[in-house]
């Protein structure tokens, strides 16, 4: 019943607002590894429900952490993406298409 404004564009107004808040917080605590890893976890958890431009923005944010200056953040990003891809498949191909492939 809530006003569906912003929904349907890829994740809903709440998810997009959460992503913006997480991105702002990540910029503010760029040197705090525990906070960055927690924020990374939130972004990866949003991936399965995202689509379109919102999905691309989330993937970009997570992929940028693969090149972070701290190795622990890079490893956490790589581990989170690896588990996500194993669980849900390639988000850009729809997820189900990747499950039937061997390799």
URPEGI-V624930 format. One line per field, one symbol per residue. psi: psi as a letter, one per 20 degrees, with the letter a starting at -180 (. if undefined). A space follows every 50 residues. Layout:
# URPEGI-V624930
psi = ???
This chain:
# URPEGI-V624930
psi = iqokpiqijiiqhghhhggggggghhhhliiohggghghghgghhhghjq rbhgghgggggghhiijqhphhgggggggghggghhgiaohijighhihi qq.
